[in-house]
Amino acid sequence: MQSNYFQQLTQDLKQQGTGTPQLILDLAQYRHNLEVMQSKLPEQLQPRLVVKSLVSIPLLKLASEKLNTQRFMVFHLPHLAEIMEAFSQADILLGKPMPIQA
């Protein structure tokens, strides 16, 4: 079954034919993974979502809702602005020191 899954992904990419890098996300699997994480987390633990190089606000919102958290670790100033705009109750931990000007 796994080989069919990846063969289908390869076929989908070939049909797009853009010649540029593509990101494919299996949204059903992403949701499933979030549900598994939620089921394994102790109730008192509040997870923190890590915001890295490929920020997707809709995917972060889905994870935030499923995991009942607005806690984030952010590494880049532009991402910080996006998170603050999208999540009114965001609890943000900076992932690396920001320049003094920030």
Buried (B, 14 or more C-beta within 10 A) or exposed (E): EEEEEEEEEEEEEEEEEEEEEEEEEEEEEBEEEBEEEEEEBEEEEEBBBEBEEEBEBEBBEBBBEBBEBBBBBBBBEEBBEBBEEBBEEBEBEBBEEEEEEE
